[in-house]
Amino acid sequence: MKPAGMFRRGFINGIRSKLSGASQAGRDLGLAALNAAKKALDSHSPSREFIELGKTDWRGYDYRYQQCYRSGFFGCGKDE
């Protein structure tokens, strides 16, 4: 096998050997985010709070986009 092929095979095998660890890290990250949300909302089931937030979040994003669009995007990102 040529050096380039050996490098490629080693690279692929190295990534594959860490997939389960990456999957576990993603799971841990999701659980940490959920637990932080529960604690911040003082709730064991924050879904109702998230549903309420979801009803209005898009309006806030759209409002800000419209402000930036009208101003030609100059100054967007600055606190007004």
VONU-298161 format. One record per residue: residue number from 1; residue in three letters; z negated, x negated, y of N, C-alpha, C, O in turn. Coordinates in steps of 0.2 Angstrom, whole numbers, plus 5000, padded with zeros to 4 digits. Layout:
<fimis>
+-----+------+------+------+------+-------+-------+-------+------+------+------+------+------+------+
!  nr ! rest ! n_c3 ! n_c1 ! n_c2 ! ca_c3 ! ca_c1 ! ca_c2 ! c_c3 ! c_c1 ! c_c2 ! o_c3 ! o_c1 ! o_c2 !
+-----+------+------+------+------+-------+-------+-------+------+------+------+------+------+------+
! NUM !  ala !    Z !    X !    Y !     Z !     X !     Y !    Z !    X !    Y !    Z !    X !    Y !
...
+-----+------+------+------+------+-------+-------+-------+------+------+------+------+------+------+
</fimis>
This chain:
<fimis>
+-----+------+------+------+------+-------+-------+-------+------+------+------+------+------+------+
!  nr ! rest ! n_c3 ! n_c1 ! n_c2 ! ca_c3 ! ca_c1 ! ca_c2 ! c_c3 ! c_c1 ! c_c2 ! o_c3 ! o_c1 ! o_c2 !
+-----+------+------+------+------+-------+-------+-------+------+------+------+------+------+------+
!   1 !  met ! 5000 ! 4996 ! 4994 !  5000 !  5000 !  5000 ! 5000 ! 4995 ! 5006 ! 4997 ! 4990 ! 5006 !
!   2 !  lys ! 5004 ! 4998 ! 5011 !  5004 !  4994 !  5017 ! 4998 ! 4995 ! 5022 ! 4995 ! 5000 ! 5021 !
!   3 !  pro ! 4997 ! 4990 ! 5026 !  4991 !  4991 !  5030 ! 4990 ! 4997 ! 5034 ! 4985 ! 5000 ! 5035 !
!   4 !  ala ! 4996 ! 4999 ! 5037 !  4996 !  5006 !  5041 ! 4994 ! 5012 ! 5036 ! 4990 ! 5016 ! 5039 !
!   5 !  gly ! 4996 ! 5012 ! 5030 !  4994 !  5017 !  5026 ! 4987 ! 5017 ! 5024 ! 4984 ! 5022 ! 5023 !
!   6 !  met ! 4985 ! 5010 ! 5023 !  4977 !  5010 !  5021 ! 4973 ! 5012 ! 5027 ! 4968 ! 5015 ! 5026 !
!   7 !  phe ! 4975 ! 5010 ! 5033 !  4971 !  5012 !  5039 ! 4971 ! 5020 ! 5039 ! 4966 ! 5023 ! 5040 !
!   8 !  arg ! 4977 ! 5023 ! 5038 !  4978 !  5030 !  5039 ! 4973 ! 5034 ! 5033 ! 4970 ! 5038 ! 5035 !
!   9 !  arg ! 4974 ! 5031 ! 5027 !  4970 !  5034 !  5022 ! 4962 ! 5033 ! 5023 ! 4958 ! 5038 ! 5022 !
!  10 !  gly ! 4960 ! 5027 ! 5026 !  4953 !  5026 !  5027 ! 4951 ! 5031 ! 5033 ! 4945 ! 5033 ! 5033 !
!  11 !  phe ! 4955 ! 5032 ! 5038 !  4953 !  5036 !  5044 ! 4952 ! 5043 ! 5041 ! 4947 ! 5046 ! 5043 !
!  12 !  ile ! 4957 ! 5046 ! 5037 !  4956 !  5053 !  5035 ! 4950 ! 5053 ! 5030 ! 4947 ! 5058 ! 5031 !
!  13 !  asn ! 4949 ! 5049 ! 5026 !  4943 !  5049 !  5021 ! 4937 ! 5049 ! 5025 ! 4932 ! 5052 ! 5024 !
!  14 !  gly ! 4937 ! 5045 ! 5031 !  4931 !  5044 !  5035 ! 4929 ! 5051 ! 5038 ! 4923 ! 5053 ! 5038 !
!  15 !  ile ! 4934 ! 5054 ! 5041 !  4933 !  5061 !  5044 ! 4931 ! 5066 ! 5039 ! 4926 ! 5070 ! 5040 !
!  16 !  arg ! 4934 ! 5066 ! 5033 !  4932 !  5071 !  5028 ! 4925 ! 5070 ! 5025 ! 4921 ! 5074 ! 5024 !
!  17 !  ser ! 4923 ! 5063 ! 5025 !  4916 !  5062 !  5023 ! 4910 ! 5065 ! 5028 ! 4905 ! 5065 ! 5026 !
!  18 !  lys ! 4912 ! 5066 ! 5034 !  4908 !  5069 !  5039 ! 4908 ! 5076 ! 5040 ! 4905 ! 5079 ! 5045 !
!  19 !  leu ! 4913 ! 5079 ! 5037 !  4914 !  5087 !  5039 ! 4908 ! 5091 ! 5038 ! 4906 ! 5095 ! 5042 !
!  20 !  ser ! 4904 ! 5090 ! 5032 !  4898 !  5094 !  5031 ! 4893 ! 5093 ! 5036 ! 4890 ! 5097 ! 5038 !
!  21 !  gly ! 4892 ! 5087 ! 5039 !  4888 !  5085 !  5044 ! 4890 ! 5088 ! 5050 ! 4885 ! 5091 ! 5054 !
!  22 !  ala ! 4896 ! 5088 ! 5052 !  4898 !  5091 !  5058 ! 4897 ! 5099 ! 5058 ! 4896 ! 5102 ! 5063 !
!  23 !  ser ! 4898 ! 5102 ! 5052 !  4897 !  5109 !  5051 ! 4890 ! 5111 ! 5052 ! 4889 ! 5116 ! 5055 !
!  24 !  gln ! 4886 ! 5107 ! 5049 !  4878 !  5108 !  5050 ! 4876 ! 5107 ! 5057 ! 4872 ! 5111 ! 5060 !
!  25 !  ala ! 4879 ! 5102 ! 5061 !  4878 !  5101 !  5068 ! 4880 ! 5107 ! 5072 ! 4876 ! 5109 ! 5077 !
!  26 !  gly ! 4886 ! 5110 ! 5070 !  4888 !  5116 !  5074 ! 4884 ! 5122 ! 5073 ! 4882 ! 5126 ! 5077 !
!  27 !  arg ! 4881 ! 5123 ! 5066 !  4877 !  5128 !  5065 ! 4870 ! 5127 ! 5069 ! 4868 ! 5132 ! 5071 !
!  28 !  asp ! 4868 ! 5121 ! 5069 !  4861 !  5120 !  5072 ! 4862 ! 5121 ! 5080 ! 4857 ! 5124 ! 5083 !
!  29 !  leu ! 4868 ! 5120 ! 5083 !  4869 !  5121 !  5090 ! 4869 ! 5128 ! 5091 ! 4866 ! 5131 ! 5096 !
!  30 !  gly ! 4872 ! 5132 ! 5087 !  4872 !  5139 !  5088 ! 4865 ! 5143 ! 5087 ! 4864 ! 5147 ! 5091 !
!  31 !  leu ! 4862 ! 5140 ! 5082 !  4855 !  5143 !  5082 ! 4850 ! 5141 ! 5087 ! 4846 ! 5145 ! 5090 !
!  32 !  ala ! 4851 ! 5135 ! 5090 !  4847 !  5133 !  5096 ! 4849 ! 5137 ! 5102 ! 4844 ! 5139 ! 5106 !
!  33 !  ala ! 4855 ! 5139 ! 5103 !  4857 !  5143 !  5108 ! 4854 ! 5150 ! 5108 ! 4852 ! 5153 ! 5113 !
!  34 !  leu ! 4855 ! 5153 ! 5102 !  4852 !  5159 !  5101 ! 4845 ! 5159 ! 5102 ! 4842 ! 5164 ! 5105 !
!  35 !  asn ! 4841 ! 5154 ! 5099 !  4834 !  5154 !  5100 ! 4832 ! 5153 ! 5107 ! 4827 ! 5156 ! 5110 !
!  36 !  ala ! 4836 ! 5149 ! 5111 !  4834 !  5148 !  5118 ! 4836 ! 5155 ! 5122 ! 4832 ! 5157 ! 5126 !
!  37 !  ala ! 4841 ! 5159 ! 5120 !  4842 !  5165 !  5123 ! 4837 ! 5170 ! 5122 ! 4834 ! 5174 ! 5126 !
!  38 !  lys ! 4834 ! 5170 ! 5116 !  4829 !  5175 !  5114 ! 4823 ! 5173 ! 5118 ! 4819 ! 5178 ! 5120 !
!  39 !  lys ! 4821 ! 5167 ! 5118 !  4815 !  5165 !  5122 ! 4816 ! 5166 ! 5130 ! 4811 ! 5169 ! 5133 !
!  40 !  ala ! 4822 ! 5165 ! 5132 !  4823 !  5166 !  5140 ! 4822 ! 5174 ! 5141 ! 4820 ! 5176 ! 5146 !
!  41 !  leu ! 4825 ! 5178 ! 5136 !  4825 !  5185 !  5137 ! 4818 ! 5188 ! 5135 ! 4817 ! 5194 ! 5136 !
!  42 !  asp ! 4814 ! 5184 ! 5132 !  4808 !  5187 !  5129 ! 4809 ! 5193 ! 5124 ! 4806 ! 5198 ! 5125 !
!  43 !  ser ! 4814 ! 5191 ! 5120 !  4817 !  5196 !  5115 ! 4818 ! 5194 ! 5108 ! 4820 ! 5188 ! 5108 !
!  44 !  his ! 4817 ! 5198 ! 5103 !  4818 !  5195 !  5096 ! 4826 ! 5197 ! 5095 ! 4828 ! 5195 ! 5090 !
!  45 !  ser ! 4829 ! 5202 ! 5099 !  4835 !  5204 !  5097 ! 4839 ! 5205 ! 5104 ! 4839 ! 5210 ! 5107 !
!  46 !  pro ! 4842 ! 5199 ! 5107 !  4844 !  5199 !  5114 ! 4851 ! 5203 ! 5114 ! 4854 ! 5203 ! 5120 !
!  47 !  ser ! 4854 ! 5206 ! 5109 !  4860 !  5209 !  5109 ! 4861 ! 5214 ! 5115 ! 4866 ! 5214 ! 5118 !
!  48 !  arg ! 4856 ! 5218 ! 5116 !  4856 !  5223 !  5121 ! 4857 ! 5220 ! 5128 ! 4861 ! 5223 ! 5132 !
!  49 !  glu ! 4853 ! 5215 ! 5129 !  4854 !  5211 !  5135 ! 4861 ! 5208 ! 5136 ! 4863 ! 5209 ! 5142 !
!  50 !  phe ! 4863 ! 5205 ! 5131 !  4870 !  5202 !  5131 ! 4875 ! 5208 ! 5132 ! 4880 ! 5207 ! 5136 !
!  51 !  ile ! 4875 ! 5213 ! 5129 !  4879 !  5219 !  5130 ! 4879 ! 5221 ! 5138 ! 4885 ! 5222 ! 5141 !
!  52 !  glu ! 4873 ! 5222 ! 5141 !  4873 !  5223 !  5148 ! 4876 ! 5218 ! 5152 ! 4880 ! 5220 ! 5157 !
!  53 !  leu ! 4875 ! 5212 ! 5151 !  4878 !  5206 !  5155 ! 4885 ! 5207 ! 5154 ! 4889 ! 5205 ! 5159 !
!  54 !  gly ! 4888 ! 5208 ! 5148 !  4895 !  5208 !  5147 ! 4899 ! 5213 ! 5150 ! 4905 ! 5213 ! 5152 !
!  55 !  lys ! 4895 ! 5219 ! 5152 !  4898 !  5224 !  5156 ! 4900 ! 5222 ! 5163 ! 4905 ! 5225 ! 5166 !
!  56 !  thr ! 4897 ! 5217 ! 5166 !  4898 !  5215 !  5173 ! 4900 ! 5208 ! 5174 ! 4903 ! 5207 ! 5179 !
!  57 !  asp ! 4900 ! 5204 ! 5169 !  4902 !  5197 !  5170 ! 4909 ! 5196 ! 5172 ! 4910 ! 5192 ! 5176 !
!  58 !  trp ! 4913 ! 5200 ! 5168 !  4920 !  5199 !  5170 ! 4922 ! 5201 ! 5177 ! 4926 ! 5198 ! 5180 !
!  59 !  arg ! 4918 ! 5206 ! 5180 !  4919 !  5208 !  5187 ! 4917 ! 5202 ! 5192 ! 4921 ! 5201 ! 5197 !
!  60 !  gly ! 4912 ! 5198 ! 5190 !  4910 !  5193 !  5194 ! 4915 ! 5187 ! 5194 ! 4917 ! 5184 ! 5199 !
!  61 !  tyr ! 4918 ! 5186 ! 5188 !  4923 !  5181 !  5187 ! 4929 ! 5183 ! 5191 ! 4933 ! 5179 ! 5195 !
!  62 !  asp ! 4931 ! 5189 ! 5190 !  4937 !  5191 !  5194 ! 4936 ! 5191 ! 5201 ! 4941 ! 5189 ! 5205 !
!  63 !  tyr ! 4930 ! 5193 ! 5204 !  4929 !  5193 !  5211 ! 4930 ! 5186 ! 5214 ! 4933 ! 5185 ! 5219 !
!  64 !  arg ! 4927 ! 5181 ! 5210 !  4927 !  5174 !  5213 ! 4934 ! 5172 ! 5212 ! 4937 ! 5168 ! 5217 !
!  65 !  tyr ! 4938 ! 5173 ! 5207 !  4945 !  5171 !  5207 ! 4949 ! 5174 ! 5213 ! 4953 ! 5170 ! 5216 !
!  66 !  gln ! 4948 ! 5180 ! 5214 !  4951 !  5183 !  5220 ! 4950 ! 5180 ! 5226 ! 4954 ! 5179 ! 5231 !
!  67 !  gln ! 4943 ! 5178 ! 5227 !  4941 !  5175 !  5233 ! 4945 ! 5168 ! 5234 ! 4948 ! 5166 ! 5239 !
!  68 !  cys ! 4945 ! 5164 ! 5228 !  4949 !  5158 !  5228 ! 4956 ! 5159 ! 5229 ! 4959 ! 5155 ! 5233 !
!  69 !  tyr ! 4959 ! 5164 ! 5226 !  4966 !  5165 !  5227 ! 4968 ! 5166 ! 5234 ! 4973 ! 5164 ! 5236 !
!  70 !  arg ! 4964 ! 5170 ! 5237 !  4966 !  5172 !  5244 ! 4965 ! 5166 ! 5249 ! 4969 ! 5166 ! 5254 !
!  71 !  ser ! 4961 ! 5162 ! 5247 !  4960 !  5156 !  5252 ! 4964 ! 5150 ! 5250 ! 4964 ! 5145 ! 5253 !
!  72 !  gly ! 4969 ! 5151 ! 5245 !  4973 !  5146 !  5243 ! 4970 ! 5141 ! 5239 ! 4972 ! 5135 ! 5238 !
!  73 !  phe ! 4964 ! 5143 ! 5236 !  4960 !  5138 !  5231 ! 4957 ! 5132 ! 5235 ! 4954 ! 5128 ! 5232 !
!  74 !  phe ! 4958 ! 5132 ! 5242 !  4954 !  5127 !  5245 ! 4947 ! 5129 ! 5246 ! 4945 ! 5134 ! 5248 !
!  75 !  gly ! 4943 ! 5124 ! 5245 !  4936 !  5126 !  5246 ! 4932 ! 5129 ! 5240 ! 4926 ! 5130 ! 5240 !
!  76 !  cys ! 4936 ! 5131 ! 5235 !  4933 !  5134 !  5229 ! 4929 ! 5129 ! 5225 ! 4930 ! 5123 ! 5225 !
!  77 !  gly ! 4923 ! 5131 ! 5223 !  4919 !  5127 !  5220 ! 4913 ! 5125 ! 5224 ! 4908 ! 5123 ! 5222 !
!  78 !  lys ! 4914 ! 5126 ! 5231 !  4909 !  5125 !  5236 ! 4904 ! 5131 ! 5236 ! 4907 ! 5137 ! 5236 !
!  79 !  asp ! 4898 ! 5130 ! 5237 !  4894 !  5136 !  5238 ! 4895 ! 5139 ! 5245 ! 4896 ! 5135 ! 5250 !
!  80 !  glu ! 4896 ! 5146 ! 5246 !  4898 !  5149 !  5252 ! 4891 ! 5152 ! 5255 ! 4892 ! 5155 ! 5260 !
+-----+------+------+------+------+-------+-------+-------+------+------+------+------+------+------+
</fimis>
